[in-house]
C-alpha cells in the first residue's frame, strides 16, 4: 500500500463530516438558533450604522477616499464589527466543541474496526496504519485524533502537510507516528472529484448569497437614512 494523497484524504474527511453535521446540528440546535438570531441582529445593526455614517458623509460632500477612511476608523462601526464577531464566536463555540467531540469518537471507533478507518476512508479505499503498516492500537488512535486538535489550531497548516510527498503525513500523523495508506493506489474516483467540486460550488454560492443579503440590507438601510 502507498501513502494516500491529500485530495483523497480531504474527500474522505468531508464525507464523514457530512454524516456528523446533521447530528451536530441536532445536539447544538439551541446554540445554533441563538447564534442565528444574535448574528442577524448584530449584522443588521452594523449595516444600519454603516448606512447612517455613509448618509452623513454624503450630506457633507466628502470625497470617496476620505469617506472610506472615515468609515474604516469610525469608532461606532468598529464597535459594531466587534459585536458581530463576538456573536459569531460565542455562538460557534458550543457547535464546534460538539462537532469536535463527535468527530474524535467517530474516528477512534472506526479506526479500531476491520475497516481501519471511517466510512469516508472506506469509500476512498484508504486506511490508518502504524509505522509498521499494521492496524493502529487504541492508544495510538487516541493520540492521533487528540493531536488532530493541533492541526486545526494551526489554521489547517497541520492538515496541509498531508499534501507534501512522499509520505503525505499530516501533523497529527507525524506526532502519533501513524500513516494513511491507499489500498489501491491510483487517481481519485470521478465521483469523489465531483463531490469536492460540488462543495466548492456550494461554498461560492453561500458567499454570494450572504453578499447579496448584505447588499440588499445596506441599500434598504441607506434609503431609510437618506429619507
N, C-alpha and C positions, 0 to 999 in steps of 0.2 A: 504494500500500500504506500502511496505517495502523499505528501502533505496536501491538504485541501486548500484551494485558493481562496482569496479574500471574498470574492463575489459569491462563491458557493456558501461560504460561512454566513455572509450577510443575508442571502436569500433564506437560509435555514433559520436564522435568528428571527427574521421578520415573520416567517410562517408561525413560529412558536409564539411570537408577540401577538399575532392575530388571534391565537387561541386564548391567550391570557387576558387580553384587553377587555373583552366583554365581562369576564368575571371581576376584573379590577373595577370596572365601572359600576357593577352591581354592589360590590362591597364598599366603594367610596362614593356612592350616589349622592349622599347628603353633602359631602365636601364639594363634589362637582357642581351641584346645584347652587351652593353658597358662593363658590368661586365664579360661576357664570353670572349671577346677579351682581356680585361685587365688582367684577371686572367690567361688565357692561355699564354699570353706573359710573365707575371711575373714568372709563373711556369717554362716555357721553359728557361728563363734567369737564374733562380735559378739552374735548373738542369745542364745547361752548366757550371755554376760556380762551382758546386759540382764536375762535371766531370774533369774540369781543375785542381781543388785542389787535387783530387784523383790521377790524372796523375802525378802531381808534386811529391806527396808523394811516389808513386810507383817508380819513377825515382830516388828518394833519398834513396830508400830501407828502409823506415820507418817500424817499427813493427806495427802489426794490432792495438794494444791498443793505441799506440802513434798516429797513423793515425786517429783513431776515435776521440781522444781527440782534435787533431788539427782541425779536421773538425767542431766539436762542437763549438770551440772557435774562428773559423776563422771570423774576422770582416766583410769580404766581404759576406760570406754566411749568417751571421746574418742580414746584411742589405738586402740581397735578400729575406730572410724569412719575414722580416718586410714589404717589398714591396708587397709580395704576400698576407700577412694578410691584409694590407691596401686596396688592390684592392678588396678582398672579402668583407671586412667590408663596404667600400664605396659603392660597387655595391649592396649589400644586403639591405642596409638601406631603400631605397625607396620601394623595393619589400616587405619587412616586414611591413613597415608602411601601404602600400596599403592593404596587406592581413589582418592586424590587424583591420583596419577601416571597411573593408567589413565584417569581422567575427563579430565584435561588432554589427554592424547594423543588420546583418543576425540573430544573436541570440536574440537580443532585440525584433526585429519584430516578430519572430516566437513564442517567449515566451508570446506575447500578443494575440495570436490566441487561438482557442479552443484546439489546439494540446498541448499548454503549453510547447512547445519545438520545436527544429529544426526538419527537415525531418529525420536526422540521429537518433535523440532521438525517433521520432515517430516509425521508423522501429524497434528499440530495445525495444519499449514499455515502455519508461521512460518519466517522466515529471518533470518540475521545479515547486516547491511549496514554499510558505512562511512557517513561523513557524507553522501556523495552518493547513497546508496541502492544502490551497486554491491556486488559480492561483496568480502568483506574479503581483503586480501593475507595472505600467510603471516606476515610480521612483525606485522601488526595482530591476527591471530588469536592469535599467541603472547602479545602484550601483553595482549589481552583476557582470556585464560584465566589468565595469570600474575597479573593484577590481581584475579582471582576469589578468590585467597587472602585478600585484604583484606576481601572481603565475608563470608568465613567467620570471620575473626579478629574482625570487628566484631559477633560473635554474631548474624549474619544480618541486621543492620541494613542492610548494603550491598545485600543481596538485596531487602529490604523496600522500598528506594527505587523498585523497579520497579512498586510499586503507585501511585506518585504520577503523576497526569496532568500535562500532556498527553502527554509523551514516553515514560513508563513505562520509564525507563532505570535499571538497577541501577548500583551504584557502579563495577563493573568496566567497564561500558559508558561511563560518564561519563569514566573515566580514559583508556580507549582511543579514545574518540570513535566508538564503534560504536552501532548501534541494532538492536533485534529487531523485525521487522515482520511483520504478518499478510498473507498473500497474499489472503485473503478475509475482510475484517473482518466481525465479527458475533459472536453469542453462542457460547460454547464448546459443542462437541458433547455430546450427552447421555451418550455412553459415557465421555467424559473426566470429566464430573461424577461419574458412578458410580465411576470409578477413584479419584478423590480422596476420595470418601466412604468407599470400601472401605478406604483407607489409614488414615483417621481411626478407623474401627471397629476395625481390627486393632491400632492403637496403644492404644486404650482396653482392648481385650481383653488385650493384653500386660501393661498396667499392672495390670489386675485379677488376672491370673494370678500376677504377681510378688507382689502384695499378699497373695493367698491363700496362696501358698507361705510367705511370711514369717510370716503369722499362724499357720499350722499349725506351723511350726518353732518359733516363740516359745511357743506353747501347750505343745508337747511338752517344750521346754527348761524351762519354768516348772514343769510337773508333776514333772520329774526333780529340780529344785532344791527343791521343797516336799516331795518324797517322801524 
